[in-house]
Amino acid sequence: MIRPINVLVVDDSAVVRQAMYEILSAEPDIRVMEGAADPIIAAEFIKAKMPDVIVLDIEMPRMDGLTFLRKIMVQRPIPVVICSSLAPAGSETAFKALEYGAVDVIEKPRLGVKQFLEESRIRICDAVRAAAGAHLKPHGLATVSAQIAKPIALPGRETAMSRTTDLVVAVGASTGGTEALRGFLRSMPADAPGVIIVQHMPENFTSGFAKRLDMLSAMTVKEAEDGDSVIPGRALLAPGNRHMFLRRSGARYHVEVKDGPLINRHRPSVDVLFKSTARYAGRNAVGVLMTGMGSDGAEGLLEMKKAGAATLAQDETTCVVYGMPYEALKLGAVDRVESLVNLPRAVLEEVVKKDKT
């Protein structure tokens, strides 16, 4: 029998603690060990018995959730899912939580919380499962992405006019991807090929995330809009709750952003992006699959490889959750496996190879 995921819920609201208990305990693979009204009580409980996952509020008496999160990640890392009304999608608080080491952030409303939690049952349970599979190390606010400090030069490229079609780098990520993408894009030079990205994120989160990435990157980063051109020096991030497809018009690429059914339980879906990239870019593409739970992107990466694209995956050691890259490896979809620190350089090496063939 598989041992259930043991969860500690830390929230000063008795209503929220009870709702979380009912939602999580209804799942056969999840067990709520305890509910704590504040981080001080939670810390005492952790000394006695270590949970697999903590579901954590931010606004609480005696110690706020972000302070508690930082202490946990520095002293004794435990996967944390933030669930708070103070962490709305795209907010500074939400991004701080992710930077401090939270695996996921779920926004809860200030009113109608119990009903919201019940309606968000699948999202909450999936977040807990993803967190349980996370590989964490002492954080110290010095993440792997922070080791990638400067853009990497892209030597020896031919000029764009020497090719009939530009190259495209397609990237997919999920749990842990916000930090991975931050490190990856910080290393991409201003003249890098166009980058198109699907990061599993809720609606209204991606706009703020794209703006943060834009401030950190030599490339221009923006939330994708329907019809945006894919051009060198620009990275487009699929908007939450919308699929993004690569399309081609003559020798130029653009994206199509539209509604559609969930694919692999996600919208946007990495498979949707990768399969369209395989069709319209073929060998003029590089595919990159990063940290994330589940299998989204594995089949699409295989299609890219069969179409002649170079395919890369993040290694297990630097993935927060090794699900998506592992599934792609099992399918034989991956040409190269690289650590997050080495991944940007590896992508640019593949770009140079393609420029010279």
C-alpha positions, 0 to 999 in steps of 0.5 A, spaced: 500 500 500 502 506 498 503 511 503 499 517 503 501 524 502 501 527 509 499 535 509 500 540 514 495 546 513 497 552 516 491 558 516 488 562 522 481 561 519 478 555 522 473 555 516 479 554 511 482 549 515 476 545 516 475 546 508 482 544 507 481 538 511 475 535 507 477 537 500 484 533 501 482 527 506 477 525 501 483 523 496 485 516 497 493 518 497 492 525 501 492 525 509 491 531 513 496 530 519 494 537 523 491 544 522 495 550 525 492 557 526 499 560 526 506 558 524 509 558 531 504 552 532 506 549 526 513 549 527 512 546 534 508 540 530 514 540 525 519 538 530 514 532 533 513 530 526 515 532 519 509 533 514 510 531 506 507 538 504 505 544 507 499 548 505 500 555 508 496 562 508 500 568 508 496 573 513 497 570 520 498 572 527 505 572 530 508 571 524 506 572 517 507 566 512 512 569 507 517 569 513 515 562 515 516 560 508 523 563 508 525 560 515 523 553 512 527 553 506 533 556 509 533 551 515 529 545 513 526 545 506 519 542 506 515 543 499 510 549 500 503 550 497 501 558 498 494 559 499 492 566 500 488 572 499 494 576 499 497 572 493 493 574 487 495 572 481 501 576 478 502 580 485 509 581 488 507 577 494 505 571 489 512 572 485 516 573 492 513 566 495 515 563 488 522 566 489 523 564 496 521 557 494 514 555 494 512 550 489 505 553 487 501 559 489 493 559 489 489 565 490 483 565 495 478 570 495 477 574 501 469 572 501 466 566 499 472 562 501 469 555 503 465 555 496 472 557 492 476 551 495 470 546 494 470 548 487 478 548 486 478 541 489 482 539 483 487 544 483 488 544 490 489 536 490 494 537 484 498 542 487 499 538 493 501 532 489 506 536 485 509 539 491 510 532 494 514 530 488 518 536 489 526 536 490 528 541 494 535 543 497 536 549 502 534 555 499 538 561 502 534 565 497 540 563 492 536 559 487 539 555 481 537 560 477 541 565 480 547 562 478 546 564 471 548 571 472 549 574 465 547 573 458 551 568 454 554 570 447 552 567 441 558 566 437 559 565 430 551 565 427 550 567 420 546 573 419 538 573 419 538 574 411 542 568 410 537 564 412 530 563 409 527 562 415 529 564 422 530 559 428 525 558 433 526 555 441 520 552 444 520 551 451 515 548 456 515 548 463 510 547 469 511 546 477 518 549 479 518 553 472 517 560 474 524 560 477 527 555 471 525 560 466 527 566 470 534 563 470 534 560 462 532 567 460 537 571 464 542 567 460 539 568 453 542 574 449 539 580 446 540 577 439 537 570 441 532 566 436 525 568 438 523 564 444 515 561 445 514 559 452 508 555 455 508 555 463 502 552 466 500 558 470 493 561 472 489 566 468 492 573 470 498 570 472 502 570 466 502 578 464 505 580 471 510 574 470 512 576 463 513 583 465 518 581 471 522 576 466 522 582 461 526 586 466 531 581 468 532 579 460 536 582 455 531 579 450 524 582 450 519 578 454 511 579 453 505 575 454 503 573 447 497 576 443 494 573 437 498 574 431 504 576 435 511 575 430 516 570 433 522 574 431 529 574 434 530 578 441 523 576 443 520 571 448 513 570 448 509 567 454 502 563 453 497 567 457 494 563 462 487 559 460 489 560 453 493 555 448 498 558 444 500 555 437 506 557 432 504 558 425 508 560 419 506 565 413 511 565 408 518 565 411 516 568 418 512 565 424 507 568 428 503 565 434 495 564 434 492 564 441 485 561 442 481 558 447 480 550 446 479 544 451 484 542 456 489 538 453 493 533 458 489 537 464 492 544 462 490 550 458 495 552 455 498 546 454 506 544 452 503 539 447 499 544 443 505 548 442 510 543 441 506 539 436 504 546 432 512 547 432 514 541 429 509 542 424 510 549 422 518 550 424 520 542 423 528 542 423 528 550 424 526 549 431 529 547 438 525 544 443 526 545 451 522 541 456 523 543 463 521 541 470 514 539 471 509 534 474 505 530 469 507 528 461 505 534 458 510 536 452 513 529 452 509 527 445 510 534 442 517 534 444 517 527 440 514 530 434 519 535 434 524 530 434 521 526 428 521 533 424 528 534 425 528 539 431 534 539 436 530 537 443 533 538 450 530 536 457 532 539 464 536 534 468 533 530 474 537 534 479 535 541 478 528 539 476 523 541 482 519 536 479 522 531 474 515 528 471 515 532 464 522 531 462 522 524 465 516 522 460 519 525 454 526 521 456 521 514 456 519 516 449 525 517 446 524 524 445 530 527 448 537 529 444 540 532 450 539 532 458 542 538 461 542 541 468 539 548 469 545 552 469 548 549 462 541 549 459 541 556 456 548 554 453 546 548 450 540 551 447 545 556 443 550 550 441 544 547 438 542 554 435 549 555 432 549 548 429 543 549 425 545 556 423 551 552 420 547 546 416 
